[in-house]
Amino acid sequence: MEPGGAMVGRARAWLEQVPIEDPIERRLAVTVQVLCFVAVTWGVLAIAVGAARDLLGEFLLPAAGIAFVFIPSLIAAVFLLRTGRYRAGLRLTLAGTCAPVVLLFTEGLNRGSSHILLIAVPLVMSALLLGPRAAWAVFATATAVLGVAALRDAGHLGGTGPLPRRPEPLGTLGFSLLTFFVLTLMLDRFGASLREALRRSLRRESERRASEERVRVVFATSPDAINLSRVEDGVYVEVNDGFTRLTGYTPQEAVGRTSGDLALWVDRPLRDALVERLARGDVVENVEAVFRRKDGSHVTALISSQVVTISGRRYLLSITRDITERKRGEEERAALQEQLRQAQKLEAIGRLAGGVAHDFNNILTSILASAELVKQELHAGHPARADAEQIHDDCRRAADLTRQLLAFARKQAVEPRVIRVEERAKSIEKMLRRVIGENIALETSYARDGWPVFVDPVQLDQVIMNLAVNARDAMPSGGHIRLTTENVRVREGTARQGQPPPDDYLLLTVADEGVGMPPQVLAHVFEPFYTTKGDRGTGLGLATCYGIVTQAGGTIQVDSTPGAGSRFRIYLPRAAAVVRSAGAEQPRDLYGSETVLVVEDDPGVRRLAVRSLSQLGYLVLDAGSAREAAEVAARQAGPIDCAVVDLSLPDGSGRDAVARALAGREGVPVLYVSGWGHAATEGETFLPKPYTPIDLARCVRTLLDGVRDPAAARSA
């Protein structure tokens, strides 16, 4: 047999299967059904027991009539309620209740107080269920029936009724009416309170099904992972779809197992620490943790947990929110901010370095030109000639240092052209092997059809040389340096520092087997003047490489592990095509007789330029500013065949000076010079400082000879 609890549960479930949407009406319909079944059972048992024990006597026939009306009416009312006709069911319940009341009143005046109380039961039920109006309606009906019965019993209306009865005094009638009036009055006063209490109880219960339903909907549809586990052993008892999306485990796979069984926590000690906090009664809020998904991937999330009590049992409720994308965005923003900070720092130092290099180049130009002129005055065996040559060589070395500063500052004058990196690397292999020494092997692997790139070849040589020297210094006991090139396509760039944007690149890699670099060194590796070589390093090598590669539109990356070597990767954008140029033919004779205007703000450089060009036969006009150049040109009645102009002047740019000084003189070629390293624009000729008298003379002669060529003049 079924246990009693199971039978009650099934009966309750059957009673609740009514198609009524309003939760309060649905609960009232269930209650009315229960009371109808109780009333039917009570009526059947009362008649059966009374008949069996001969307790009803003459009242057996009226009782049978009552049952004939009362029981079918209540059963029909239950049918109406179960089919969703709530109002009709209540009205039929009222009718089924009023009918026996009328019959009981008409036949029960001479039955005594016990029969009167039996009559009151349906009245109480109707009042409780249907309200005070129904109670007063029953009372009014009963009063009318009792009045008619009393008049008949007194002989005023004639007849003796359906059964013989003796006349009753009006005192019994008054007692009956008083009894029912008091009952009705009490029900009128307290029935509303009872019904309201019932309605409040039903409303609270309804709001609690509704609340549970809302919780269930939130639990099921929440984008966050929600799980409920037992406190004592951590076994999952319920998980939602968000848990599946976060971890990859379905409810069927998770329920009945623990997070340890699923190996969800990457940092298990963190999980144990959180459990200890919860055991002390603390609430865990927004703790960042890393979880291992079913497929082995990791996800970063914020977890909040607390202990809750459900049906007298303690559970651990956890809500976990996936913040992997947000975390990645924060890391990318931090990387961008660090990149911006680094760029701002490099820009500030670059401006300083560029300014120093500009002034230094002016000084070097003066020294270099003076040394060159002294050498020309001394014969080969003169004792001072060696000193002049030493000065000349030292100036060249200093000029190399200023070029490094300008390359770092991205202000070095460049002459980029389309080249193939592997061809350039092959051309300096012999020199590289001499530089790195015999105890280090140079291994090369070049792309067979490497993509062309647009870069200054001299600067590219400088980058390869700097990286090779650094690799050599990282392997004092010898090892291998690998120099490779390959074509790569970057399809999806990120905001991480150093990552190139999507494009086609020629990848140049220089790798070594040296001591490597720790993370704290890698963070500063491209900063100027940062070195780990002590007094042996200037801290400009890698900063120069960074400036050259960036100036060429590329990206430089470094990977390094202490004890496992370093690898530098240089991404140079693919050029559209290889353009080969035969270049201008060098003049065989540097002498001339043309008029040259020299505009230079540095007195020493201007004096040496005038002297060197004058010695070659040129008529030289000189000026120290744009204003002075305009005045000198205005006083020159004859032609001006060529101009040598510094790009930076105290009262304007060199181009402004040319426009003012050579106004009205068409076709005059201009040679721009600068210690800042500014590159000339298209169609201009540029000579960086420091330069020698020979360099200056060669450029001037080339310009003048080009103008004498009609085709060159027309193209200009």
Buried (B, 14 or more C-beta within 10 A) or exposed (E): EEEEEEEEEEEEEEBEEBEBEEBBBBBBBBBBBBBBBEBBEEBEEBBEEBEEEEEBEEBBEBBEBBBEBBBEBBBBBBBBBBEBBBEBBBBBBBBBBBBBBBBBBBBBBBBEEEBBEBBBBBBBBBBBBBBBEBBBBBBEBBBEBBEEBBEBBEEEEEEEEEEEBEEBEEEBBEBBBEBBEEBBBEBBEEBEEEBEEBBEEBBEEBEEEEEEEEEEEEBEEBEBBBBBBBBEEBBBBBBBBBBBBBBBBEBEBBBEBBBEEBEBBBEEEBBEEBBEEBEEEEEBEEBEBBBBBBEEEEBBBBBBBBBEEEEEEEBBBBBBBBBBEEBBEEEBEEBEEEBEEBEEEBEEBBEEBBBBBBEBBBBBBBBBBBBBBBBEEBEEEEEEBEBBBEBBEBBBEBBEBBBBBBBBBBBBBBEBBBBBBBEBBEEBEEEBBEBBEEEBEBEBEBBEEBBBBBBBBEBBBBBBBBBBBBBBBBBEEEBBBBBBBBBBEBEEEEBEBBBBEEBEBBBBBBBBBBBBBEEEEBBBBBBBEBBBEEEEBBBBBBBBBBBBBBBBBBBBBBBBEEEEBBBBBBBBBBBEEEEEEEEEEEBEEBEBEBBBBBBBBBEBBBBBBBBBBEEBEBBBBBBBBBBBBBBBBEEBEEEBBBBBBBBBBEEBBBBBBBEBBBEEBEEBBBBBBBBBBBBBEEEEBBBBBBBBBBBBBBBBBBBBBBBEEEEBEEEE
